[in-house]
Amino acid sequence: MNGDAPPLHDLLRSFPDAVARPDPAAPPARTVYCVPSAGTGARTFLAAFAQSALRANLRVVQLPGREDRFAEPCMDDIREMAALVADAVVADRHGADYALFGHSFGGLVMLETARRLERIGAPPPAVLAIAACAPPHLPAFARYDELEPAEIVEALQELGGLDFSGRRGELLKPLVLPALAADARACTRYLDDADGDRIACPILAMSGSHDPALTSEEAAGWREYTAAAFETREYPGGHFFPQESALPLSAVVHWKHRLPADDGRVA
């Protein structure tokens, strides 16, 4: 890891009004801890839910080197990231029902977070939700650590990610590319040394119908990483579908294991 570890109290971001509400029509009180896609920060992810009732359920991880933590050195080891996230979850949840949610690169971090929580004997999450992320045993869509910065930008634009065009894009690049490069290194090192140990909590694997990086059939490969319930869901959209609709987050908030007779996609 580069630099000192961030303090636990500085790792999570949420909306100021993210508190449990007594209104019976409000979403369930399950807290969803999320790690967003490579190079992006918590505020970017949270912004997609500014008008959603689900905003109260979100806690998004803010890793060093992005947004309000831009001045801090980036981390480049997924297992070290996961250790911090696990400790932050334990410190934050106060006995409440919770889930883990990882988008793209964040899916790998949250897989390791679930493993870490098991190792330290913490209560398990209701579900590990993984969106737009291929299982570790499948070939990576791209090895971003082998790409030049301009090539990383081009690859991300093909996925429908951040828009680096125009004057605004030129200003954005130096703020985002360091974290992207660090996350790319982290992914490569992790995937080159990943293991297939199963976790004890259920997995909900989600994919976008037009994601060039992951098909629904490939997402189903996450079945091999849990000894508990498994479900796949496909949503309209591309690689960034979790930020284009509240439906994926709603599925995590309301997720409850169903018997195979209720839905053939559950295992």
C-alpha positions, 0 to 999 in steps of 0.5 A: 500500500502507498502511504498510511492507511486512512482513518476508519471515520473518514472512509464512508460517505452518505447523505446528511439525512441518511438516518432511519425513518419511522415512516412505514412507507420508507425503504427498509432500514438495511444499510448498503455499503458500496464501493464504486467503480475504478477511479471514481469517488463516493460523491459521484456515486451518491449523486445518482441517488440524490432524489431517491428515497433509497439515499438513506440506505447508502454508505459509499466508500471514499478511498484515498486519492479521489474527490475530497481525498485527492491529496492522499496517496492512492492504495493499490492492493485490493486486500488491503482496501478490503481490510479497511472497508471491513473494519469500517463496516464493523465500526459503523453498522451498530448491529443493523441489517446490512449488505455489501454492494460493489460496482465493477472494480468495487465488486472485487473489493467487496468480495474480499471484504466479505471474506475479511468479515468472515475471518474476523467473526463479524456478523455476515451481510444479508447479501453481497451484491456485485454489479458489472464485474466478472468473476475472478476466474474469467479473463479480464475485459482489459488489463488497464495496467498495460495501457497508457493514460490516453488508452485508459481514457478511450477504454472507459469511454467505450464502456460509457464511463466518465466523459473526458471530452472538451475543456471539462474533460481535460481538467478532469483527467489529472484528477481521475487518472491517478486513482484509475491507474492505482485501481488498475494495478490493484485489479491486475495484482489481485486477479493474478493471485485470486483464489476461489474460496467460497463465502458463506453469505448469498451473492446477487450478481447483476449485469447490464443488458448492453454492457460490453464488458460482461454478459449475463452468462458470465455474471452467472459464474459468481455462483462458484463463489458462495456456499449460500443462495445465489441469484442473477439479475439483468438490468437495462443499460451498459456498464454503469447501469447501477447509476442509471436507475434505482432498481439495482440498489432497490434490489439490494435493499429489499433482497431476501432469499427466495426458494427456487420454486419462486424464481428459477434464477435462484440457486 
